[in-house]
Amino acid sequence: MNLPIKNIISILNANFEGNSDNAIFDNISIDSRSFQNNQKTLFFALVGTNHDAHLYIEELILKGVKNFVVTHVPEKLKDKANFIIVENTLVALQKFASYYRSLFHFPIIGITGSNGKTIVKEWLNFLLSPDYNIIRSPKSYNSQVGVPLSVISINENHNFGIFEAGISTINEMENLQEIIKPTIGILTNIGSAHDEGFADISQKIKEKLKLFSEVDVLILHKNKTIEVFLDPKIKTFTWSTTDKTAHVFFQKKTFNDYSVLNITHQNQCFKIKIPFIDEASVENSMHCILTMLYLNYDLNTIENRVSQLFPVEMRLKVKKGINNCTLIDDSYSSDFQSLKIALDFLENQKQHLKKTLILSDIFQSGLENDDLYSRVSQLIVSNKIGRVICIGETISKYKTKFPNATSFNLTEQFIEAFDTLEFANETILIKGSRHFEFEKIVSLLEEKTHETVLEINLNAISHNLNYYKSKLNPKTKLMVMVKAFGYGSGGFEIAKLLSHHKVDYLGVAFADEGIELRKQGIELPIMVLNPEMTSFQSIIQYKLEPEIYSIRGLKAFIKIAEQKQLISYPIHIKLNTGMNRLGFDTEMLPESISIVKKNKTIEIKSILSHLASSDVAADKDFTLKQIHDFEKDANFITQNLGIHPILHISNTSGISNFPQAQFDMVRLGIGLYGISNNETETKNLETVGTLKSVISQIRNIDAGESVGYSRKFMAEKPTKVATIPIGYADGISRAWGNGLGYVLINNQKASIIGSICMDMLMVDVTKINCFEGNEVILFGKNLSVSKIAQMTNTISYEILTSVSHRVKRVFYRE
Ligand SMILES: *Cc1c(COP(=O)(O)O)cnc(C)c1O
């Protein structure tokens, strides 16, 4: 892409204010934080319910960005850059993408459906890449923003496109159709449940089918529910396992770890072996096989390539590495688009000053190697990567283009040289194309701990954050509680993500939690809920802000502030309004005010209180009284001192149940981690944590034998028992044992038998087809923390924060 601004002004029907409409741009950005923004970037300032990128334009101009698409020109920035002024910047981005798409004329596959979009896209890319230069959506970029960004990455050398489209409600697909303009459509499947965003399943089907309004052919599973909605003018190419009138008919035979498909197409029969046995993978491969048949591939090629399909790992994982390194594992793909995404992710999750990239050859970028590796080098330099390790014959030839580079032709050679490469105290991004088998590198670099992990979905955290933000008034500030190691989910990584989302404050319980975050480079303001007096010195040293809740604490803090000759040091005043835990009572206010009045060393940054029962409907009157008393006492202070601090009282349930009590800020806690005390609200949240382990051993016992300590389980019949290496010392309450609780193995319930031990527990797997080494889910999406809490008579907070530190946390982004 190399376009003058002029062109797009007319395409977008926009107004222009600026120095030169001849300026050329060659890339598009919507992320102000990306290091990839430069003078040739055209920045679209998107506006969301609680996010306005116009706020970052000034900062971007300082970084050299010159061209912006905006809804208005910020007052003081007139003449400082080129501004293309439109009514709605997202609509403008989409319009531009559909114009850009119209410049290219090659086959484009558009995929939608409830599941399998990304896998089918990745598989087709693998199956067709020997013959085409393919552009595809990176990761699962399939939204109203992701689709235009994917399409804008097409370049002159591509001759085939594969894009996925995902929608969450009505009136979204038409936009995506305009942008993708697919010539070949694939409908993967339609889940039977209807999503929140649709009135019913037929509305959902009709909406999805809009992607295919102009395709030459639509590939799909022959299915009566969908057929009735299909426009008869659209040519279909269908498969079925039951209906012989489908164009392709097939039957499946399953073996231990593979399936054989017997396929009939145009009176020809043939067999294809695929390395999967599960239903979903078989369906996904059928869509791929039909696409290849449609593209006139011969049977040998189809058989040969399909037999090499592989599980797709789309997640970017953050792991703990050896020698205090942090790994970002993206070891299954290396294409130019996903490299850009991974580098942005590296920047927002980097945990050390040093950044290293391990990168393999990059395939099918659509670019000549010289051009490709020059661009890769620009990316690497602009992202300030300190050292690059190149693996592969091609990339090794370009090693001089990269900072501080070492090169190896083969992964094995890297492994041999591993000890000389000295990895320590750095963040390492590992990004390689599949056949370089970078998982071997990850396994060398990964800190070895045991097999139990708590996986934290960073996308889900962003989703939940945005969900609660959407409930706030535009001016309401947001403090997020990351106390107790981010409710057990990880302190630093979550704080880092929250910095990225620019929340206003973080809240921790004790000073050392705040100090830990500061040491790791978190710069957001941090309030300490329970600062012990012994920690005041270090609170000041690390620029933490104490919550002061008593006259004794106030005097002690002022004394230190005076010794240190501080000026206006921010403190937070906590009022007791009925929780009766910490805080000033009403009668203490006159004295406190007189202490603070003439004191210049401190500044009351905020006044807060805490709701005791915001989640309990029966206590509504009590909560309303707390809110009322808070307002009264806070006003008393502000009026007497003539100050305007931030007022805040609501926690998660307060945000949901008392929207009138947002004041100037709210304090979000448990909701961020995907848990709400309200069932309907829970549906809008995404699961953040999944606690996983594996089966260590399986044995069969006879009737009359017992399991575990004190022989609490007695087998009444022959029983297959699996042992899982996680126990009460890892945070699994003993109350969850002895037949009450269960775990999930292959998504089936396995009841916990006998007492839970310190480091292990045993489950009944008599009816479950499973093997030693199989994955076990202790909690997650289909076995919620709330449910366990309810059944063991505790609260979700306790379960989340009890997962012990010896359980490794793995963070990932989809
Ligand atoms: C923990 C805490 C919160 C957050 O509460 P949630 O119920 O998790 O939202 C807010 N304010 C204070 C003072 C807290 O201690």
The ligand as a Tripos MOL2 file, in Angstrom:
@<TRIPOS>MOLECULE
LIG
   15    15     1     0     0
SMALL
NO_CHARGES

@<TRIPOS>ATOM
      1 C1        -11.6850   -5.8610   47.6280 C.3       1 LIG1
      2 C2        -12.2360   -4.5250   47.6650 C.ar      1 LIG1
      3 C3        -12.9820   -4.0300   46.5810 C.ar      1 LIG1
      4 C4        -13.4100   -4.8800   45.4120 C.3       1 LIG1
      5 O1        -14.4820   -5.6980   45.7810 O.3       1 LIG1
      6 P1        -15.1840   -6.7350   44.7780 P.3       1 LIG1
      7 O2        -16.3480   -7.2420   45.5100 O.co2     1 LIG1
      8 O3        -14.1770   -7.7760   44.4950 O.co2     1 LIG1
      9 O4        -15.5390   -5.9440   43.5780 O.co2     1 LIG1
     10 C5        -13.3530   -2.7050   46.6100 C.ar      1 LIG1
     11 N1        -13.0270   -1.9060   47.6650 N.ar      1 LIG1
     12 C6        -12.3600   -2.3680   48.7420 C.ar      1 LIG1
     13 C7        -12.0770   -1.4420   49.8690 C.3       1 LIG1
     14 C8        -11.9550   -3.6940   48.7810 C.ar      1 LIG1
     15 O5        -11.3060   -4.1610   49.8560 O.3       1 LIG1
@<TRIPOS>BOND
     1     1     2 1
     2     2     3 ar
     3     2    14 ar
     4     3     4 1
     5     3    10 ar
     6     4     5 1
     7     5     6 1
     8     6     7 2
     9     6     8 1
    10     6     9 1
    11    10    11 ar
    12    11    12 ar
    13    12    13 1
    14    12    14 ar
    15    14    15 1
@<TRIPOS>SUBSTRUCTURE
     1 LIG1         1 GROUP 0 **** ****
